[in-house]
Amino acid sequence: MEDSPVPESLPMDEDEGGDADTVDARPDRSIRLPFLHKKKKNGQEQHTDPSAQTQFRIVAQTYLYQMNYAKVGKCIIINNKNFHESTGMCKRNGTDQDARDLQCCFRTLGFEVSVKNDRTCEEMEQLLQKIAEEDHSDYACFACILLSHGEEGLIYGTDGPVPIKTMTTLFRGDKCKSLVGKPKLFFIQACRGSEFDEGIQTDSGPANDTLETDANPRYKIPVEADFLFAYSTVPGYYSWRNPGRGSWFVQSLCKMLTDHGKQLEIMQILTRVNFMVATSFESWSDDPRFSEKKQIPCVVSMLTKELYF
């Protein structure tokens, strides 16, 4: 018998470990372009290899975040697994696997990674406050990963919920000056409500060069600019996690960052994460209330440029 996945924040017991959940994994469909056909005058077809037709991708420096700093960035992972009884929240089995995978993945990208386990609301805020007050002048960006239970707009410390904005606000442009004009990335694995996604069957397979904020402090930029929030699910819905393999979102995020982290732009990567979660996972449970459910991540971007690691 295989372990069933569990949604974040669902107050129910979980099995330890296991062989992972049953997923409706679809094979990776690599795109195969057919040969182009051109008719000869005598009526015979001439086959042309499309790979011979060179295509160019336009990358303008004006629209790129500068990554030529001494270091890529700091990455803090807050991994909350055990919760006070007063919260009514169950242990998050599988989250340690998420934390390990993320630590390895972001280190490979060049980040300085630190993992903090089982932090209260106050401890989480104090931790991020300290990081926000540090000098990030030698770093190209910043990443924060929150693994916990959650509700819409809230993330759980071990002793209860705290508004996500309480922590992200610490890195606004008017509060963390050394990260002004630099990408601030937040990845949040947590529920955002108590709805299930039943899924549905488908048969369809003006910027100016002078406005470089890093180089020219005379120009103002919004204090909320250059943030990116990658949520494991959309507002109102459960987020699924497997006790053996970890959460669907983190599995997909690590897979795509490992495969494409050095080649693709961050929004391209996260779009592929959406695709993988949407098509390769489906819940399984002996309880029909929790079986055959789906999930789709959600990306909210205030980035002002393209980000390539």
One Martini backbone bead per residue (centre of mass of N, CA, C, O) as a GRO file, in nm:
protein
  309
    1MET     BB    1   0.095   0.037   0.025
    2GLU     BB    2   0.057   0.362  -0.045
    3ASP     BB    3   0.111   0.677   0.012
    4SER     BB    4  -0.060   0.956   0.071
    5PRO     BB    5  -0.123   1.259   0.014
    6VAL     BB    6  -0.098   1.590   0.167
    7PRO     BB    7  -0.238   1.865   0.273
    8GLU     BB    8  -0.185   2.155   0.379
    9SER     BB    9  -0.333   2.208   0.701
   10LEU     BB   10  -0.439   1.931   0.751
   11PRO     BB   11  -0.602   1.792   1.037
   12MET     BB   12  -0.404   1.515   1.013
   13ASP     BB   13  -0.269   1.226   0.997
   14GLU     BB   14   0.060   1.088   0.923
   15ASP     BB   15   0.282   0.918   0.752
   16GLU     BB   16   0.587   0.782   0.760
   17GLY     BB   17   0.711   0.813   0.483
   18GLY     BB   18   0.763   0.607   0.207
   19ASP     BB   19   0.692   0.552  -0.156
   20ALA     BB   20   0.494   0.742  -0.226
   21ASP     BB   21   0.280   0.860  -0.444
   22THR     BB   22   0.027   0.844  -0.665
   23VAL     BB   23   0.083   0.932  -1.003
   24ASP     BB   24  -0.009   1.117  -1.304
   25ALA     BB   25   0.236   1.061  -1.506
   26ARG     BB   26   0.364   1.230  -1.772
   27PRO     BB   27   0.533   1.237  -2.035
   28ASP     BB   28   0.789   1.385  -2.188
   29ARG     BB   29   0.727   1.614  -2.451
   30SER     BB   30   0.906   1.640  -2.708
   31ILE     BB   31   0.980   1.848  -2.963
   32ARG     BB   32   0.886   1.768  -3.304
   33LEU     BB   33   0.982   1.882  -3.600
   34PRO     BB   34   0.890   1.888  -3.901
   35PHE     BB   35   0.946   1.874  -4.209
   36LEU     BB   36   0.990   2.076  -4.461
   37HIS     BB   37   0.794   2.152  -4.753
   38LYS     BB   38   0.896   2.157  -5.104
   39LYS     BB   39   0.810   2.221  -5.421
   40LYS     BB   40   0.884   2.114  -5.713
   41LYS     BB   41   0.844   2.148  -6.045
   42ASN     BB   42   0.815   1.817  -6.079
   43GLY     BB   43   0.650   1.744  -5.790
   44GLN     BB   44   0.868   1.703  -5.593
   45GLU     BB   45   0.990   1.665  -5.278
   46GLN     BB   46   1.157   1.886  -5.049
   47HIS     BB   47   1.373   1.843  -4.779
   48THR     BB   48   1.390   2.047  -4.482
   49ASP     BB   49   1.592   2.135  -4.228
   50PRO     BB   50   1.509   2.342  -3.961
   51SER     BB   51   1.797   2.358  -3.821
   52ALA     BB   52   1.915   2.545  -4.056
   53GLN     BB   53   1.734   2.761  -3.926
   54THR     BB   54   1.817   3.041  -3.789
   55GLN     BB   55   1.768   3.150  -3.449
   56PHE     BB   56   1.700   3.448  -3.259
   57ARG     BB   57   1.767   3.592  -2.941
   58ILE     BB   58   1.663   3.877  -2.780
   59VAL     BB   59   1.906   4.049  -2.567
   60ALA     BB   60   1.870   4.315  -2.348
   61GLN     BB   61   2.045   4.483  -2.111
   62THR     BB   62   1.818   4.670  -2.004
   63TYR     BB   63   1.640   4.385  -1.926
   64LEU     BB   64   1.873   4.304  -1.721
   65TYR     BB   65   1.997   4.158  -1.462
   66GLN     BB   66   2.270   4.201  -1.277
   67MET     BB   67   2.532   3.928  -1.213
   68ASN     BB   68   2.828   4.083  -1.171
   69TYR     BB   69   2.894   3.968  -0.891
   70ALA     BB   70   3.059   3.810  -0.644
   71LYS     BB   71   2.759   3.711  -0.574
   72VAL     BB   72   2.452   3.586  -0.602
   73GLY     BB   73   2.332   3.491  -0.302
   74LYS     BB   74   2.103   3.468  -0.054
   75CYS     BB   75   1.959   3.171   0.118
   76ILE     BB   76   1.657   3.115   0.295
   77ILE     BB   77   1.539   2.834   0.495
   78ILE     BB   78   1.215   2.770   0.625
   79ASN     BB   79   1.154   2.472   0.831
   80ASN     BB   80   0.833   2.361   0.918
   81LYS     BB   81   0.721   2.068   1.109
   82ASN     BB   82   0.668   2.148   1.411
   83PHE     BB   83   0.377   2.195   1.627
   84HIS     BB   84   0.187   2.332   1.831
   85GLU     BB   85  -0.098   2.214   1.972
   86SER     BB   86  -0.262   2.491   1.961
   87THR     BB   87  -0.281   2.499   1.635
   88GLY     BB   88  -0.375   2.206   1.502
   89MET     BB   89  -0.112   2.110   1.368
   90CYS     BB   90   0.059   1.900   1.180
   91LYS     BB   91   0.299   1.716   1.079
   92ARG     BB   92   0.551   1.769   0.810
   93ASN     BB   93   0.592   1.526   0.628
   94GLY     BB   94   0.865   1.583   0.385
   95THR     BB   95   1.013   1.863   0.439
   96ASP     BB   96   1.311   1.766   0.461
   97GLN     BB   97   1.334   1.695   0.163
   98ASP     BB   98   1.287   1.974   0.056
   99ALA     BB   99   1.527   2.113   0.199
  100ARG     BB  100   1.751   1.943   0.071
  101ASP     BB  101   1.688   1.998  -0.227
  102LEU     BB  102   1.709   2.309  -0.211
  103GLN     BB  103   1.994   2.333  -0.106
  104CYS     BB  104   2.130   2.196  -0.347
  105CYS     BB  105   2.012   2.369  -0.577
  106PHE     BB  106   2.109   2.660  -0.479
  107ARG     BB  107   2.407   2.593  -0.463
  108THR     BB  108   2.441   2.531  -0.765
  109LEU     BB  109   2.362   2.839  -0.839
  110GLY     BB  110   2.544   3.005  -0.592
  111PHE     BB  111   2.427   3.003  -0.322
  112GLU     BB  112   2.388   3.099   0.013
  113VAL     BB  113   2.286   2.849   0.236
  114SER     BB  114   2.017   2.850   0.486
  115VAL     BB  115   1.886   2.643   0.752
  116LYS     BB  116   1.568   2.670   0.931
  117ASN     BB  117   1.419   2.514   1.208
  118ASP     BB  118   1.156   2.559   1.382
  119ARG     BB  119   0.990   2.854   1.381
  120THR     BB  120   0.868   3.113   1.508
  121CYS     BB  121   0.731   3.403   1.437
  122GLU     BB  122   0.947   3.575   1.579
  123GLU     BB  123   1.194   3.425   1.463
  124MET     BB  124   1.140   3.481   1.167
  125GLU     BB  125   1.142   3.790   1.181
  126GLN     BB  126   1.424   3.821   1.308
  127LEU     BB  127   1.582   3.677   1.088
  128LEU     BB  128   1.494   3.865   0.847
  129GLN     BB  129   1.582   4.130   0.974
  130LYS     BB  130   1.883   4.064   0.982
  131ILE     BB  131   1.920   4.019   0.678
  132ALA     BB  132   1.814   4.302   0.585
  133GLU     BB  133   2.057   4.452   0.751
  134GLU     BB  134   2.246   4.354   0.564
  135ASP     BB  135   2.506   4.345   0.328
  136HIS     BB  136   2.428   4.322  -0.042
  137SER     BB  137   2.643   4.448  -0.242
  138ASP     BB  138   2.780   4.154  -0.342
  139TYR     BB  139   2.487   4.089  -0.442
  140ALA     BB  140   2.240   4.007  -0.688
  141CYS     BB  141   2.046   3.860  -0.471
  142PHE     BB  142   1.740   3.714  -0.319
  143ALA     BB  143   1.635   3.427  -0.109
  144CYS     BB  144   1.314   3.283   0.002
  145ILE     BB  145   1.204   2.990   0.193
  146LEU     BB  146   0.873   2.860   0.269
  147LEU     BB  147   0.797   2.588   0.502
  148SER     BB  148   0.447   2.534   0.557
  149HIS     BB  149   0.181   2.631   0.684
  150GLY     BB  150  -0.142   2.776   0.560
  151GLU     BB  151  -0.294   3.076   0.446
  152GLU     BB  152  -0.431   3.340   0.328
  153GLY     BB  153  -0.153   3.548   0.387
  154LEU     BB  154  -0.033   3.300   0.556
  155ILE     BB  155   0.217   3.184   0.792
  156TYR     BB  156   0.363   2.928   0.984
  157GLY     BB  157   0.457   2.893   1.280
  158THR     BB  158   0.490   2.689   1.553
  159ASP     BB  159   0.263   2.905   1.707
  160GLY     BB  160   0.151   3.031   1.430
  161PRO     BB  161   0.034   3.293   1.251
  162VAL     BB  162   0.166   3.504   0.977
  163PRO     BB  163   0.214   3.751   0.779
  164ILE     BB  164   0.388   3.760   0.494
  165LYS     BB  165   0.426   4.073   0.476
  166THR     BB  166   0.594   4.109   0.734
  167MET     BB  167   0.855   3.982   0.587
  168THR     BB  168   0.873   4.114   0.300
  169THR     BB  169   0.887   4.420   0.388
  170LEU     BB  170   1.191   4.411   0.486
  171PHE     BB  171   1.280   4.426   0.150
  172ARG     BB  172   1.227   4.688   0.077
  173GLY     BB  173   1.365   4.967  -0.067
  174ASP     BB  174   1.326   5.144   0.216
  175LYS     BB  175   1.481   4.903   0.403
  176CYS     BB  176   1.677   4.757   0.171
  177LYS     BB  177   1.926   4.913   0.008
  178SER     BB  178   2.121   4.668  -0.102
  179LEU     BB  179   1.845   4.563  -0.288
  180VAL     BB  180   1.817   4.775  -0.483
  181GLY     BB  181   1.730   4.654  -0.803
  182LYS     BB  182   1.694   4.364  -0.689
  183PRO     BB  183   1.613   4.046  -0.667
  184LYS     BB  184   1.325   3.914  -0.475
  185LEU     BB  185   1.280   3.580  -0.366
  186PHE     BB  186   0.970   3.390  -0.313
  187PHE     BB  187   0.912   3.065  -0.173
  188ILE     BB  188   0.583   2.902  -0.120
  189GLN     BB  189   0.504   2.626   0.095
  190ALA     BB  190   0.151   2.643   0.110
  191CYS     BB  191  -0.141   2.704   0.204
  192ARG     BB  192  -0.453   2.911   0.081
  193GLY     BB  193  -0.665   2.699   0.190
  194SER     BB  194  -0.970   2.453   0.151
  195GLU     BB  195  -0.957   2.383  -0.142
  196PHE     BB  196  -1.032   2.181  -0.421
  197ASP     BB  197  -0.889   2.041  -0.716
  198GLU     BB  198  -1.055   1.842  -0.949
  199GLY     BB  199  -1.038   1.897  -1.228
  200ILE     BB  200  -1.003   1.842  -1.596
  201GLN     BB  201  -1.073   1.730  -1.890
  202THR     BB  202  -0.845   1.706  -2.177
  203ASP     BB  203  -0.760   1.746  -2.549
  204SER     BB  204  -0.507   1.952  -2.494
  205GLY     BB  205  -0.206   1.950  -2.490
  206PRO     BB  206   1.002   5.165  -2.188
  207ALA     BB  207   1.273   5.181  -2.166
  208ASN     BB  208   1.581   5.335  -2.041
  209ASP     BB  209   1.920   5.349  -2.014
  210THR     BB  210   1.908   5.569  -1.771
  211LEU     BB  211   1.729   5.353  -1.577
  212GLU     BB  212   1.963   5.240  -1.401
  213THR     BB  213   1.932   5.168  -1.072
  214ASP     BB  214   2.219   5.066  -0.993
  215ALA     BB  215   2.369   5.335  -1.126
  216ASN     BB  216   2.109   5.551  -1.073
  217PRO     BB  217   1.992   5.717  -0.785
  218ARG     BB  218   1.812   5.960  -0.905
  219TYR     BB  219   1.607   5.743  -0.952
  220LYS     BB  220   1.298   5.623  -0.907
  221ILE     BB  221   1.149   5.344  -0.734
  222PRO     BB  222   0.956   5.116  -0.629
  223VAL     BB  223   0.940   4.951  -0.323
  224GLU     BB  224   0.783   4.689  -0.469
  225ALA     BB  225   1.004   4.622  -0.644
  226ASP     BB  226   1.163   4.316  -0.737
  227PHE     BB  227   0.947   4.101  -0.687
  228LEU     BB  228   0.896   3.740  -0.616
  229PHE     BB  229   0.613   3.508  -0.612
  230ALA     BB  230   0.615   3.152  -0.538
  231TYR     BB  231   0.345   2.954  -0.532
  232SER     BB  232   0.209   2.635  -0.485
  233THR     BB  233  -0.069   2.796  -0.496
  234VAL     BB  234  -0.372   2.916  -0.513
  235PRO     BB  235  -0.607   3.093  -0.396
  236GLY     BB  236  -0.792   2.876  -0.158
  237TYR     BB  237  -0.586   2.630  -0.162
  238TYR     BB  238  -0.444   2.348  -0.150
  239SER     BB  239  -0.130   2.182  -0.062
  240TRP     BB  240   0.077   1.926  -0.172
  241ARG     BB  241   0.217   1.643   0.020
  242ASN     BB  242   0.472   1.400   0.053
  243PRO     BB  243   0.617   1.196   0.293
  244GLY     BB  244   0.857   1.097   0.095
  245ARG     BB  245   0.919   1.333  -0.143
  246GLY     BB  246   0.733   1.568  -0.105
  247SER     BB  247   0.643   1.832  -0.266
  248TRP     BB  248   0.529   1.912  -0.570
  249PHE     BB  249   0.659   2.191  -0.604
  250VAL     BB  250   0.953   2.125  -0.517
  251GLN     BB  251   1.009   1.901  -0.713
  252SER     BB  252   0.968   2.084  -0.966
  253LEU     BB  253   1.162   2.314  -0.903
  254CYS     BB  254   1.422   2.143  -0.884
  255LYS     BB  255   1.409   2.020  -1.164
  256MET     BB  256   1.413   2.292  -1.330
  257LEU     BB  257   1.670   2.416  -1.204
  258THR     BB  258   1.860   2.184  -1.278
  259ASP     BB  259   1.799   2.182  -1.594
  260HIS     BB  260   1.755   2.537  -1.638
  261GLY     BB  261   1.903   2.754  -1.444
  262LYS     BB  262   2.138   2.844  -1.676
  263GLN     BB  263   1.931   2.915  -1.936
  264LEU     BB  264   1.673   3.027  -1.812
  265GLU     BB  265   1.429   3.219  -1.729
  266ILE     BB  266   1.243   3.243  -1.449
  267MET     BB  267   0.958   3.237  -1.592
  268GLN     BB  268   1.014   2.985  -1.756
  269ILE     BB  269   1.063   2.798  -1.521
  270LEU     BB  270   0.786   2.845  -1.372
  271THR     BB  271   0.613   2.747  -1.606
  272ARG     BB  272   0.725   2.454  -1.592
  273VAL     BB  273   0.631   2.404  -1.308
  274ASN     BB  274   0.333   2.429  -1.365
  275PHE     BB  275   0.322   2.197  -1.568
  276MET     BB  276   0.420   1.967  -1.383
  277VAL     BB  277   0.207   1.989  -1.162
  278ALA     BB  278  -0.048   1.972  -1.353
  279THR     BB  279   0.046   1.681  -1.509
  280SER     BB  280   0.219   1.485  -1.281
  281PHE     BB  281  -0.018   1.527  -1.062
  282GLU     BB  282  -0.212   1.314  -0.826
  283SER     BB  283  -0.415   1.225  -0.595
  284TRP     BB  284  -0.409   0.963  -0.336
  285SER     BB  285  -0.683   0.782  -0.170
  286ASP     BB  286  -0.900   0.604   0.035
  287ASP     BB  287  -1.023   0.883   0.048
  288PRO     BB  288  -1.232   1.038  -0.175
  289ARG     BB  289  -1.191   1.338  -0.074
  290PHE     BB  290  -0.852   1.308  -0.150
  291SER     BB  291  -0.897   1.216  -0.443
  292GLU     BB  292  -0.812   1.330  -0.750
  293LYS     BB  293  -0.625   1.582  -0.718
  294LYS     BB  294  -0.516   1.911  -0.787
  295GLN     BB  295  -0.250   2.152  -0.904
  296ILE     BB  296  -0.154   2.512  -0.905
  297PRO     BB  297   0.058   2.736  -0.934
  298CYS     BB  298   0.181   3.077  -0.834
  299VAL     BB  299   0.274   3.387  -0.998
  300VAL     BB  300   0.419   3.689  -0.857
  301SER     BB  301   0.528   3.982  -1.040
  302MET     BB  302   0.778   4.268  -0.986
  303LEU     BB  303   0.959   4.251  -1.204
  304THR     BB  304   1.177   4.461  -1.431
  305LYS     BB  305   1.338   4.207  -1.526
  306GLU     BB  306   1.553   3.975  -1.634
  307LEU     BB  307   1.636   3.638  -1.500
  308TYR     BB  308   1.970   3.507  -1.484
  309PHE     BB  309   2.187   3.271  -1.330
   0.00000   0.00000   0.00000
